[in-house]
């Protein structure tokens, strides 16, 4: 009967297995026979273990990405709200506030994973879930901003 390997050696073999899933590669790197590698691979179910590790790593990566996207979306919503407040108060945001607001809206859509005019065709029913009051408020804000922009151009020209 073959002697049992120490746990440290088995762990080393698994780490090398993770690098490259090859019995021959692990055998060469750890100076053990391919039969020994196959036996421990089967006994310790390295394939399932590696798959489980990869799934956990992917879930953690997904959680991290979701948090980053959420944080970015909060910032864009906040900034968009401030621009709208300033526009409603009659203040000037920039030389082209409507364009700036449009960029923020597009960025918000991008962060949400929704279509914007540059990535997909806009469907007629995309705004069907937006409350009517919100649509009216947005329309007024854009009209007012456009009016202020025209006014400032006429005054400057």
N, C-alpha and C positions, 0 to 999 in steps of 0.2 A: 504494500500500500504506500502511495506517495505521501511524503510529509506535507503537512498543512502549512500554507504560507502565513507569515505574520500579518496582522491586520494593516500595519503600515504599508507593506508591500501590495496588499490588495487595494488599498486606497490609492496608492501611486498608480497602479494599473488602471483603475477607473478614471483617474484624472487624465491619463494619457488617452484612454478610450474616448473621453469627451472631446479631446483635441481632434482626433481623427478616428472614426469608427472602423478600425481595421485590426483584425486579429494579428496579422503579420507585423503591423506597425508597433502594436503594444508589445508583442513578443520580442521584437528587436530592441525597443527602448528599455524594457525591463529585464532583459536577459532571462526570459523564461520561455518554455516551449509553447507553441501555438495551442497545443492540447490543454495546457494549464490555463491559458487565457480563455479559451472556449468554456472550460469547466466553470471558472469563476464568473464569467459573463452570464452563463446560464443560472448558476446558483444564486447570484445576487441580482439577477434580472436587470442588467445594466441598461437595456433598451428602454424598459418602462421607467426606470429611474431617471434616465436622461430626458425622456419625454416629459416627465413630471416637472423636472427642473426647468425645462424650456417653457412649459406652460405657465409656471409661476413667474418666471422672468418676464414673459410677455404680458401677463396680467399686471405686474408692477409697472412695466413700461407704459401700458395703456392708461393706468391710473395717473401716472406722472404727466402724460400728455394731456389727459382730460383736465387736470388741475391747471396746467399752463394755459390751455385754451379757455378755460373758465375765467381765469384771472385776466387774460387779455380781453375777453368779451366784456367783463365788468368795467374795465378801463375805457373801452370804446363806447359802451353805453353811457358812462358817466360824462365823457367828453362830448358825445353827441347831445346829451341833455343840456350841458352848459352852452353849447353853440346855439341850440334852439332857444334857450332862455335869453341869451344875448340878442338873438335875432328878433325875438318877440318884444324885447324891451327897446328895440330900435337902435341898438348899438351896432357897431361894425366889427365883424370878426376878422375879416381880411379883405383883400381886393375882390375876391370872388367867393362869398360865403355859401352860395348855392352849390358851387362845385366842391367846396370843402365838406359840406354836409353830405353831398352825394358820395364822396369818397369814404366818409365814415360809415354810411349806410352799406356801401359795398363791402367794406372791411368787416362789418358786423355779420353780413350774410356769409362771407367767406369763412369766418370763424365758426359760424353755426353749421357750416357744411351745406348751405343752401345755395341755390342758383343765383347768379347775378348775370347781368347782361353780357358779360365777357366770357362766361363759361358755359351757359346754357341758354336756350330760348326761354323767354319768360312765358309762362302759361297764364291764361286769362284768370284762372281761379286761385292764383298764388296769394292774393290779398283777401280771399273770402273769409278767413278766420280772424282778420284784424277788425276790431270793433269799429263801427261807423264813426263814432266820435273821434277815435284816434286818426282815422283817415282824413276827416274834416280838419282836425287840428294840424296834421302834417301838411295838407294842401294849403291852408291859410299861412302857415309858417313859410312854406316855399314861395307862395305868391308875394308875401310881404318882403321876403328877402330879395326876390327878383325885382320888386318895385323899388326897394332901397338901392339895389345895385344900379338900376337904370337911372334913378334920381342922382346918385353920386357920379355916374358917368356924365350925365348932362350938366351937372354943376361944375364938374372938373373940366369939361370940354368947352 
